[in-house]
Amino acid sequence: MTKRYQPTWASLKTHPTAEWMRAAKFGIYTHWGIYCVPATGPNVTWYPYNMYREGTPQFQYHCKTYGHPSQFGYKDFIPMFTAEKFDPDEWAELFQRAGAKFAGPVAEHHDGFPMWDASDTDWCAGKMGPKRDVVGELERAIRAQGLRYMVAMHHAENWWFFPHWKKEYDTSDPRCAGLYGEPHNLDFEFDARGQGHNQAEWLAQDKPSKAFLRRWYNRLVEVVERYQPDYIWFDFGLRFVHDQYKQDFLAYYYNKEAEWEREVVASYKWHDIPPGAALLDFELGKTAELTHYEWITDTTVDDGQGWGYIKETEYKSVAELVQYLADNVSKNGFMLLNVGPKPDGAIPAESKAILEGIGDWLRVNGEAIYDTVPWNTYGEGPTQMTHVGAFSDTKEKLAYTARDIRFTVRDNFLYAMTFDWPEKEFVIESTRALYPGEVRSVELLGSEGELKWEMTPDGIKIERPDQKPCDHVYAFKITRNRSL
């Protein structure tokens, strides 16, 4: 078989975003692992990091609830991670009803506990805790629903995630190295966004070993060979991996397209690989303007950025997430939404309600989202972002109005999505760009019949119906003549 992609950045930058991803727009993934047992924030996936560090809320909670971490380590949560209610078919059916076009699990988080029956360790879900191949069971269930399958891989961060230098903790016990990673002694602190105090200094003193890098690579290959994921999502730890390992893996994965006869996607954060070699991801953030490149946001249903299941969290509204999706798509972006199941495998009722609500909206308005492309402007309206890029969502919460409108295009249809129920008569100012005679008709998705409209010097003036066809966001379908 001829290998189209070589392990060089020049070659990898020629890999395009998959057409199926461009059409899909919306996916769901799950943060489900040992960390959901203590289920307390902030950011429960960082519980195993913070529980060993004095002064953090999770250290204090751990001491009060389970005892000092020198007596009760992270590994001791594994028997409590039971998964007795885990039903992959139920999860997959919910994701399909929510309107997702791709879905899958975090296959391994920073904690070093693979959620499959890993061949290189006993510290995995196949042999401990659930004693089930979670990644494999979800792969079969999700594909059975007609969705693309994805996995998220965070395992590069395991190198520095646990305090190997603190001898009183089990993290320094060689018998636990299969979970906590091989012992090394640099005392270095990172914050919960992986930024650290001085990354350059850290990398100069404590680069991941060759053994660690080989394990990073081999686990990826094992996941690819066993489950053939359509999409691999990488967390920020990719920056700590030597270029040649990243290049070798991406070339190997991209060349699977010829073998599998389908396109694949990989995504990355920040500048962890050169632009264009994969899909750029903005964690909890997005762009303020229409971009020339595709991108994706990973965000979560909870309002506290907990990622995994947290007992005390609040949740986003369906309206907020539907607006988020429409805004992303109008700017050439996609949305990956996280759900955090409970330790027993049940998806919280609040999360289910949100996913069902998104699905209800997409069943009415999906044609304005799926398989669309941006227009020559993303939108209009008074509400503007003042923070952009990764984590911009944590710095401001936007309150959209009916005058905030987002556009998408499919064939000769222009979709104008208003972010609230508009006035009885309203004008879409951006449509001033249309030619006289270009507009053939205007409809509202979910309502029967054509609407009254007229072209004015200020744009198309539309008379909306009296009854709402849905909640949250309203998609007006403008049919245009292909020729004047």
N, C-alpha and C positions, 0 to 999 in steps of 0.2 A: 504494500500500500504506500502510495506516495504521500509524504508528510507535507502538508501545505505550509504549516507554521513551524518556524525554527525558533530555538530558545534564545532569541535576541529581542530587544525592545523594538527595533526597527520592524521586524517581522510581526511581532505581536500587536503592534499598533495598527496593522492592517485588518485586524479582526473586527467586523462590524457588530453593532448591537443586533441581537436576533430579531427577526421580523415578528416572531410570536410575542416577544416582550414588548415590542412597539405597539402591538395590537392589544395585549392583555391589560396593561396599565396598573392593575391592582392585584396584590397578593397578600397572603397571611402566613406568618410563622409563629412558632411557639417557643418561649423560653421555659423549659421544663427540665428540672434536674434536682440534685440534692439540695440546692440552695432554697427551694420552695418549701422545705420542711420548717425552718425557723420562720420564714414568711414575714420578715420585718425589714423595713427600709432604713435609710434611703437606698434605693437601687439594690434590691435583694440579691441580684446576681453577684454583687460585690460583698455579700455577707462573709463568704470564706476569707476574703482579704481583710476586712475590717474587724472580724471577731478576734483576731490575733494582735490587734494594735490598740494599746491602751489609749483612752481618751475619746474613742469613737463611740457613737450611740449603740452600735451593734456589739462592741466589746462589753459595754455596760449591760446591755440586754442579755447577752450570752451568759455573763457571770451570774446574773440574777435568776435566769431561767434554767440554765443547764449546768452551771458551775464554771469555774475558771477554765480557760482553754487548755491549760496544762493538764487538766484532769479529764476534760471532755473536748476532744478535737473535732475537726470537721468530718473526719472519716466516721465518727460515731453517729452521724445523722443517717448514714446509708441504710441501716436496717429499718429506719422510720420512713424511708422513701418506698412506699409499698405498691402504689399503682394499682390497687385492687379494683378501681373503677375505670381504669384506662380502657377505652373502647375506640380504637383507631377509626372504625367505620363511622361511629357517631361524630367524631371530630371532622372527618372528611366531608360528611354530609352537611354539617353546619357550615364549613368553609365554602362549599358549593352554593348553599342557599344564600350566603353572604355576598355572592357575586365575585368571589376571588377566582382568578384564572390560573394562579400558581400558588403552591402552599408547601409547607414542610417544617421540620423541627430545627432547633439548634442541635446539631449532632454532637458537638463538644464545646463546652464553654471554657472559661479561663481555669476552672477548677480541675481540669484534667480527667474528667469522668466521661468517657465516651458513652453515648446513648445507644450503642449497638454492641454486639458480641465481638469486641475487638480481639484480633489474633495475637497482639503483642502485650496484653496485660490482663490480669484478673480483675483490675479495678475498673469495671465497666458495667453497664446496665444489663448486659447479657449474662453476667455471672454473679452480680451482687444486686441488692435492692430489689428492683422489679423482677430481675432475672428474665428479661424479655428483650428482644431485638426491637427497640422502639423505632429506630430509623427504618428498619426493614418493614415493620408492620404498617407504619404510616405511608411508606412508599407504595405498597400494594393498595391501601385504602384510598389514597389521594388519586392515584392514577385511575382507579376504578370509577371515580367521579368525573373523569375526563379532564382533570387539571394537570398542569405541568408540575413536576416535583422539584423542590429545592432543598438544600441543606445550608445551614449557617455554621461556619467554622471559626472558633475563637481560640483555638488551642495554642497559637503562637505566644499568647500572653502567659501561659503556664510557667514559663521560665522564671519570671520575676514575681509571680502572684503570691507565693507563700514565703514566710520568713524562715528560710533554712538556717539562718545564723542564730536563731533563738533556740538554744539547746534544750530548754525546758518544754518545748512544744513537740508534738508528734510530727510536725513538718520537717524536722531535722532527722527523723528516724529513717535510716536507709531501708527498713522493711516497708515503709510507706511511700517510697520514691515512685512507685507506679502511679500514685495519685498526685502527690505533691511535686513531683519532678525531682531530678537529680540534685543532691545538695550542692549549693555554692553559697559563698559567704558574704557577698556585698550587701550591706544594709542600705537599701534604697527605697524611697517612698514615691508612690504615684498617687495622683488623685483619681477620683472615680470616673474621670474622662480619659484616663490614660496619658495625661499630659506630662506628669512628673515634674520634678524640681529642676532637673538639668539632664535632659536626655542625652545630649552629646557626651557629657561626662560619664553617664552610666554606660553608654555603648562603648566608650573607650576602655572601661575597666571590666565590664562583665558581659561580653558578647555571648549569645547562646552557643553551646558547644556543638561540635559536628554531630555527636550522637543525638542531641536534641533536634537539630535540623533534619537529620535523617528520619527521626520519628515523626516530625511534623509532615514531612513529605510522604512517608509511607502510609500514614493514616489517611491522608487525602486520597492517595491511590486506592487504598482499600475501599473507601467509601464510593469512589467512582466506579471501580470494578464491580462491586456488589450491587449498587443501587442506581447507577447511571443517572445521576441528577441532571436536570436541565439547567439548573442555576446553582452556583456556589457563591455564597455571600461571605466575604471576609471582614472580620473586625479589624480594629486599628493595629493589632499586633503584627500585622503583615510588614510593618516598617522595620521590625527587628530581625526579619529573615533575610539572609544573604541573597543578593540579587540572583545568583545563578540558580538557587533552589526555586525562587519564584518564577524565573524564566523557564526552567525545565518543567515545572508543573503546569504552567499555563499553556506551553506548547503541547505537552502531552494531552491536556484536557481539551484544548481547542481542536486538536487533530482527531478527537473522538467523533467529531461531527461527521466525518467521512465514513467512519465505521458504523455509527448509529443511524446515519442518514437523517439527522435533525440538528438544528442549531442549539448551541449552548451559550450560557451567559456566566460571567464572573464579575463581581463588583468589589470595590475597594473604597477606603476612606482617605481623606486628606490628600497627601502626595505620596502615598505608600508605594505606588508604582507610577511610571510615567503616564501622563494624560493620553487617553486614546487606546491604551492596552487593555482596558476593561471599562465597565460601567461605573461612573462615579456615584458614591452614596453620601448623602448628607444626613447624619444622625440628628434626629429631632430638629430638622431645619430644611430650608428650601431657598429658592432664589426669588428675588424681587421682580425680575424681568424675564422675558422670553429668551431662552438660550439657543445657541447654535448646536449644542451637544445634548444628548439624552442623559438623564440623571435619575436617581431614585432617592426617596426619603425612607428611612426606617423610623417609624414612630410607634406609639403604643396606646392601647385603649385606656390605660390608667392615667390619671391626671398628675400623679406624683413621680412619673418617670421610673416606676419600680421595675419595669420589664418583666420579671417573674411575678408569681402570685404573692401579694402582700395583703395581710388581713385588714390593715387599717387604711387602705388607699381609697381615694376618690376616683371617679371615672370621667372621661370626656363624654360629651354629648354626641348623639348621632349627627346632629346638625354640624357640629365642629368638624367631625371627620369627613362628612360628605363635602363640605366646603373645602377642606384640605385636599381631598382627592381631585375635585374639579379645578382648584387653583394649580395644583401640580401639573395636571394633564394639559392645561392651557399654556403652560410655560415649557413644555417639552419634557416633563418629568413623569415619574411613576410613583406609586405609594406601596410600601410594604408595612403591613400593620401587625403588631405583636399582640398576642394573647398569652396570659400566664396561667396554666392549669394548676390545680391544687396538688398536694403530694399524692393523693389517691388517684389522680388522673381525671377528676371531674373538672370541667370548665366552669368557672364561676357564673352564677346566674346573670350578674351584671354584664359580663363579657358577652354571654349569649345574646342578651337583649340588644346590645350594641350591634353585633354582627347581623342579627335578624333585621334590625332597622336599616342598616346599610344595604342589605339585600333587597328589602322592600323598595328602597329608593332606586336602586339600580334596575330592578325589574320594570320600572316606569321609564327611567332616563338613561339606561345603559347605552343606547345608540349614540348619545352625546359624549360618551366616554370611550367605550371599546372601539378599537380599530379606527380611531380618529387621528388627526394631526393638528398641530397648532395652526392658527390663522396668522396673518401678518402683524397682529397685535394680540397680546395675551388677554387684554381686558380693559375695563375702565371703571371709574368710581372713586369715591373720596378716601377709602381706607387704604393706606399705604404701609408697607413694611419699613421699619427703620433699622432692623437687624436682619442680616442675611447669612446664609451658609449654615454649617453645622452648629447645633445647639441654639440657633436663633429663637426657636420656640420657647426656650426657657427664659428668654429676656423680655418677651412681650406676648400678650394674648390679644388678637385682633377681634374687634366687634364689627362684623360686616353688616351692610345694609342692603336694601333692595336696589340701590343705585350701583352697587358693586356687581359687575357683570364679567363673566369669563367666556372666552370663545374657543370653539373647536370646529374642525372641518372634516367632513367625509363626502367624497365625490362632489356633487354640486349643492350640498347642504351645509349651511352655516348654522351652528348651534350657539345661541346666546343664553348662558345660564345666569339667572339673577339669584343673588345670595339671600333673598328674602322675597316675600310676596309683594309684587310691585303695585303702584297705584293703578286705578282703573285704566287710565291712559298714561303711557310713559314712552319715552324716546330713548333709543339706543344710539348714542352719539357717534360711536365708531363706525356705524354703517353709512356715514357720510361719504366714506371711501368707495361705496358701491356706485355703479353707473346708473343713469336713468334707464328704466326698462330691464334692469338686471334681475330684480326681485320678482318671482312668480307668485309666491304664496307664503304665508306665515301660519304656523301651527304651534300649539303647546303640547309637548309630549304628555300623554296620559289623558288628554281631552279630545273629544270628537269634533271633527270639522275644522275648517279654516277660520282664522281670526280676521277681524277687520283691521286694516292697516293702511297707511299712506306714507309715501316718501316726502319728507320735508327738508328744507335746507339744513335742519339740525340733525337729520338722520331719520330712520324709520320710526314712525309713531304707531304704537300697537295698542289696541283695545283688548285687554285680557278678559277671559271669562269670569263669571262670578264665583265658580266653584274651584277650589284647589284640587289638582289631580294627585297631589302627594304632599309631603312636608319638606321643609328645609331649603331646598334649592329647586329652581324651576327652569326647565330647558325649553326655550323657544326655538323652533326649527324653521329656518328661513331657507326656502327652496329658491335657487338661483338658475336663471337661464344660462346655458353653456355658451351661447353666442348672442350677440346683440342684434 
